[in-house]
């Protein structure tokens, strides 16, 4: 299911597509280079104050925004998420996705762009030149909650491409999603993981829906379910 810009009831926009094959995960697993699983994780990576800027509005641009969040956490500048979204659609596997349309793309395609070309900073609202120094040299793919926990413990944010359930549109008390009935899958979404808490048994997510949507907690158990349901979980191993 590939809903891009929300449904007719005004639900928030989505836009992530699951890749047709998973050879990238098999070839480049995080497990091959991961440090030992940490015993306890209670860590939040510092978020730049960009939430009002990272707002995909009604566009199916979540892959560009979540990947740009990851790069901002790593490097600190504000990036042109729409440029990354558009460029990823040029290199992905679907002929129907093109710059200027509202189609989504895969996390894999965004990582291909960051490796091969880099990224564009935004300065005073103006796009700067594409720079390889703002990209990545290598990324890997995680497949378990323990690997995600290890990433955060070692200071590396994660991009999660996953099924987005209707439950996630309405955070509960304390900013939790994924508790109780998850409802129906509304489409595919991509979001950035920047915190892990073993005491809560949850990860913390920053979305690309501006400041209207809060920072939210997602239980570890539900995270693993999302990963198992054709989830893409990537992290930078060299930049």
C-alpha positions in Angstrom: 0.0 0.0 0.0 1.5 3.3 -1.1 -0.7 6.2 0.0 1.3 9.4 -0.5 -0.4 12.6 0.6 -2.9 11.5 3.2 -6.4 10.2 2.7 -9.6 12.1 2.0 -10.5 12.5 5.7 -7.5 14.9 6.1 -5.2 12.4 7.7 -1.5 13.5 7.8 0.6 12.8 4.7 2.7 9.7 4.1 4.8 8.6 1.1 7.2 5.7 1.7 7.3 2.8 -0.7 8.7 -0.6 0.2 11.4 -1.8 -2.2 10.6 -4.7 -4.5 13.6 -6.6 -3.4 15.7 -6.8 -0.3 19.2 -7.6 -1.6 20.5 -4.4 0.0 19.6 -5.6 3.4 21.1 -9.1 2.8 24.4 -7.6 1.4 24.9 -4.8 3.9 23.5 -5.9 7.3 24.3 -3.8 10.3 25.0 -7.1 12.2 28.2 -7.5 10.2 29.8 -4.4 11.6 27.8 -3.7 14.8 29.4 -3.4 18.1 28.3 -5.6 21.0 24.7 -5.2 22.0 24.6 -2.8 24.9 23.2 -3.9 28.3 21.2 -0.8 29.0 20.3 2.2 26.8 19.0 5.5 28.1 20.1 8.0 25.5 18.6 10.8 23.5 20.5 12.3 20.6 20.3 16.1 20.4 17.7 17.4 18.0 18.4 20.7 16.2 15.5 23.1 16.4 14.2 22.4 12.9 10.8 20.9 13.6 8.9 23.8 12.0 11.2 23.6 9.0 10.9 19.9 8.5 7.2 19.8 7.6 6.2 17.9 4.5 2.8 19.5 4.5 0.5 17.6 2.1 3.3 16.1 0.1 4.4 12.5 0.0 7.9 13.6 0.9 8.5 11.7 4.2 11.6 9.8 2.9 13.3 13.0 2.1 12.4 14.6 5.4 13.2 11.6 7.7 16.6 11.1 5.9 17.3 14.8 6.3 16.4 14.7 10.0 19.0 11.9 10.3 21.7 14.0 8.6 20.8 17.1 10.7 21.2 15.1 13.9 24.6 13.9 12.6 25.9 17.1 11.1 23.7 19.9 12.6 22.8 21.9 9.5 19.3 22.3 8.0 19.0 20.4 4.7 16.7 20.7 1.7 14.5 17.6 2.3 12.4 18.3 -0.8 15.5 18.2 -3.0 16.4 14.8 -1.6 12.9 13.5 -2.1 12.9 14.6 -5.7 16.3 13.3 -6.5 15.5 9.9 -4.8 12.5 9.6 -7.2 14.9 9.9 -10.1 17.0 7.0 -9.0 14.5 4.7 -7.5 13.1 1.5 -9.2 9.7 2.9 -10.2 9.3 4.6 -13.6 6.1 6.3 -12.3 7.9 8.4 -9.7 9.3 11.7 -10.9 10.4 15.1 -9.6 7.5 17.4 -9.3 4.9 14.7 -8.7 3.5 13.7 -5.3 4.7 10.1 -5.4 6.6 8.5 -2.5 9.9 6.6 -2.8 12.0 4.2 -0.7 14.5 4.8 2.0 17.0 2.8 0.0 16.7 5.4 -2.9 17.4 8.3 -0.5 20.5 6.5 0.8 21.7 5.9 -2.7 21.6 9.7 -3.3 23.3 10.5 -0.1 26.1 8.1 -0.9 26.6 9.0 -4.6 25.9 12.8 -4.5 25.6 14.1 -1.0 23.0 16.6 0.2 22.0 20.3 -0.1 22.1 22.7 2.9 19.5 25.4 3.3 20.7 28.8 4.3 18.2 31.6 4.9 15.7 29.7 2.8 18.1 29.2 -0.1 19.4 25.9 -1.4 23.1 25.6 -1.4 25.2 23.6 -3.8 25.0 19.8 -3.5 28.0 18.6 -1.4 29.4 15.2 -0.9 30.7 16.3 2.5 27.1 16.6 3.6 26.4 13.0 2.4 27.5 9.6 3.6 30.2 7.1 2.6 28.3 4.0 3.8 25.1 2.9 5.4 23.9 -0.4 6.8 20.5 -2.0 7.5 19.2 -3.1 10.9 16.7 -5.8 11.4 16.2 -6.0 15.2 15.3 -3.8 18.1 18.6 -4.6 19.7 20.4 -3.2 16.7 18.4 0.0 16.8 19.1 0.3 20.5 22.8 -0.2 19.8 22.8 2.5 17.1 21.3 5.1 19.4 23.6 4.1 22.3 26.6 4.7 20.0 25.3 8.1 18.9 23.8 7.2 15.5 20.2 8.1 14.6 18.1 5.7 12.5 15.7 6.2 9.6 12.7 3.8 9.8 10.5 3.2 6.8 7.4 1.3 7.9 3.7 0.6 7.7 1.9 3.5 9.3 -1.2 2.4 11.3 -4.2 4.7 12.0 -3.4 4.4 15.7 -0.1 6.4 15.1 -2.0 9.5 13.8 -3.4 10.2 17.3 -0.7 10.1 20.0 -2.0 9.1 23.4 -1.2 10.4 26.9 2.4 11.0 27.4 3.0 11.1 23.6 2.7 7.4 23.0 1.7 5.6 19.8 1.4 1.9 19.2 -0.5 1.0 22.4 -3.7 -1.0 22.2 -5.4 -1.6 18.8 -3.2 -0.3 16.0 -6.1 0.0 13.6 -5.7 -0.3 9.8 -2.5 0.2 7.8 -3.0 3.6 6.3 0.1 3.5 4.0 3.9 3.7 4.2 5.8 6.3 6.1 9.4 7.1 7.0 10.4 8.7 10.3 13.6 9.3 12.3 14.5 7.5 15.5 16.7 9.6 17.8 16.2 8.1 21.3 16.0 4.8 23.0 14.9 4.0 26.5 15.1 0.6 28.1 13.2 1.8 31.2 10.3 2.6 28.9 11.0 -0.2 26.5 10.5 2.2 23.7 12.1 4.4 21.0 11.4 8.1 20.5 10.5 9.4 17.1 10.7 12.8 15.4 8.2 13.2 12.6 8.1 15.4 9.5 4.7 17.0 10.2 6.0 20.2 11.7 5.3 21.1 15.3 1.7 20.0 15.2 2.7 16.4 15.7 4.6 15.8 19.0 7.7 13.8 19.6 6.3 10.3 20.3 7.3 7.1 22.0 6.9 3.7 20.2 7.2 0.4 22.1 10.0 -1.9 21.3 7.6 -4.7 20.6 5.7 -2.6 18.0 9.0 -1.4 16.5 10.0 -5.1 15.9 6.6 -5.8 14.3 7.1 -2.8 11.9 10.6 -4.0 11.0 9.2 -7.5 10.3 6.4 -6.1 8.1 8.8 -5.0 5.2 10.3 -2.3 7.3 13.5 -0.5 6.2 15.8 0.5 9.0 19.0 2.3 8.0 21.9 4.0 9.7 25.1 5.7 8.7 28.3 3.7 9.4 30.7 6.2 7.7 30.3 9.8 6.6 
